[in-house]
Amino acid sequence: MRTGAFEVSLLVNGKALREETIEGSSYVLATPGDAFEVEVHNRNKADYMVRLFIDGTEAEPGYVKRLRGEGSTIFRGFLCKRDVHEFLFAKTPVDDKAAPSARPAPSELG
């Protein structure tokens, strides 16, 4: 997702997930339970200080990351005391709607 000179990518196993735009909203398709990281790219020449919130929860409470001009930074998970707990994709109502079409019909199984 790109906003101005900033771009956010979701990574699974180090690879960016493909983004889809549906009715004006951006989505990525992922398997529930998969761990992911968030990469933020800065296309500006100036440095910025960044914080990440996921579902209203700050990923690294009390910390701000420096995002250098024309650089990037990766958030690997939620900081809990001194441990990092990886971000995980949850099952959503979209998964329930997509599930029937994602499975082959019984006649296609042979």
Contacts in CASP RR format, 6 or more apart in sequence:
PFRMAT RR
TARGET T0000
AUTHOR 0000-0000-0000
METHOD contacts of the structure
MODEL  1
MRTGAFEVSLLVNGKALREETIEGSSYVLATPGDAFEVEVHNRNKADYMV
RLFIDGTEAEPGYVKRLRGEGSTIFRGFLCKRDVHEFLFAKTPVDDKAAP
SARPAPSELG
1 7 0 8 1.000
1 8 0 8 1.000
1 19 0 8 1.000
1 26 0 8 1.000
2 8 0 8 1.000
4 43 0 8 1.000
5 42 0 8 1.000
5 43 0 8 1.000
5 44 0 8 1.000
6 40 0 8 1.000
6 41 0 8 1.000
6 42 0 8 1.000
6 43 0 8 1.000
6 44 0 8 1.000
7 40 0 8 1.000
7 41 0 8 1.000
7 43 0 8 1.000
8 38 0 8 1.000
8 39 0 8 1.000
8 40 0 8 1.000
8 41 0 8 1.000
9 16 0 8 1.000
9 17 0 8 1.000
9 38 0 8 1.000
9 39 0 8 1.000
9 41 0 8 1.000
10 16 0 8 1.000
10 17 0 8 1.000
10 28 0 8 1.000
10 30 0 8 1.000
10 36 0 8 1.000
10 37 0 8 1.000
10 38 0 8 1.000
10 39 0 8 1.000
11 17 0 8 1.000
11 36 0 8 1.000
11 37 0 8 1.000
11 38 0 8 1.000
11 39 0 8 1.000
11 74 0 8 1.000
12 30 0 8 1.000
12 34 0 8 1.000
12 35 0 8 1.000
12 36 0 8 1.000
14 37 0 8 1.000
16 39 0 8 1.000
17 28 0 8 1.000
17 29 0 8 1.000
17 30 0 8 1.000
17 36 0 8 1.000
18 28 0 8 1.000
18 29 0 8 1.000
19 26 0 8 1.000
19 27 0 8 1.000
19 28 0 8 1.000
20 26 0 8 1.000
20 27 0 8 1.000
20 28 0 8 1.000
20 29 0 8 1.000
21 27 0 8 1.000
27 94 0 8 1.000
29 98 0 8 1.000
30 36 0 8 1.000
30 89 0 8 1.000
31 89 0 8 1.000
32 89 0 8 1.000
32 90 0 8 1.000
32 91 0 8 1.000
32 92 0 8 1.000
32 95 0 8 1.000
33 88 0 8 1.000
33 89 0 8 1.000
33 90 0 8 1.000
33 91 0 8 1.000
34 88 0 8 1.000
34 89 0 8 1.000
35 86 0 8 1.000
35 87 0 8 1.000
35 88 0 8 1.000
36 86 0 8 1.000
36 87 0 8 1.000
36 88 0 8 1.000
36 89 0 8 1.000
37 74 0 8 1.000
37 75 0 8 1.000
37 76 0 8 1.000
37 77 0 8 1.000
37 87 0 8 1.000
38 52 0 8 1.000
38 54 0 8 1.000
38 59 0 8 1.000
38 74 0 8 1.000
38 75 0 8 1.000
38 87 0 8 1.000
39 72 0 8 1.000
39 73 0 8 1.000
39 74 0 8 1.000
39 75 0 8 1.000
40 50 0 8 1.000
40 52 0 8 1.000
40 67 0 8 1.000
40 72 0 8 1.000
40 73 0 8 1.000
40 74 0 8 1.000
40 75 0 8 1.000
41 71 0 8 1.000
41 72 0 8 1.000
42 48 0 8 1.000
42 67 0 8 1.000
42 68 0 8 1.000
42 69 0 8 1.000
42 70 0 8 1.000
42 71 0 8 1.000
42 72 0 8 1.000
43 70 0 8 1.000
44 69 0 8 1.000
44 70 0 8 1.000
45 69 0 8 1.000
45 70 0 8 1.000
46 69 0 8 1.000
47 66 0 8 1.000
47 67 0 8 1.000
47 68 0 8 1.000
47 69 0 8 1.000
48 66 0 8 1.000
48 67 0 8 1.000
48 69 0 8 1.000
49 64 0 8 1.000
49 65 0 8 1.000
49 66 0 8 1.000
49 67 0 8 1.000
50 64 0 8 1.000
50 65 0 8 1.000
50 66 0 8 1.000
50 67 0 8 1.000
50 73 0 8 1.000
51 58 0 8 1.000
51 59 0 8 1.000
51 60 0 8 1.000
51 63 0 8 1.000
51 64 0 8 1.000
51 65 0 8 1.000
52 58 0 8 1.000
52 59 0 8 1.000
52 60 0 8 1.000
52 75 0 8 1.000
53 59 0 8 1.000
54 78 0 8 1.000
54 87 0 8 1.000
57 78 0 8 1.000
59 75 0 8 1.000
59 77 0 8 1.000
59 78 0 8 1.000
59 79 0 8 1.000
59 87 0 8 1.000
60 75 0 8 1.000
60 78 0 8 1.000
60 79 0 8 1.000
61 79 0 8 1.000
63 79 0 8 1.000
65 73 0 8 1.000
65 75 0 8 1.000
66 73 0 8 1.000
67 73 0 8 1.000
75 87 0 8 1.000
76 84 0 8 1.000
76 86 0 8 1.000
76 87 0 8 1.000
77 84 0 8 1.000
77 85 0 8 1.000
77 86 0 8 1.000
77 87 0 8 1.000
78 84 0 8 1.000
78 85 0 8 1.000
78 87 0 8 1.000
END
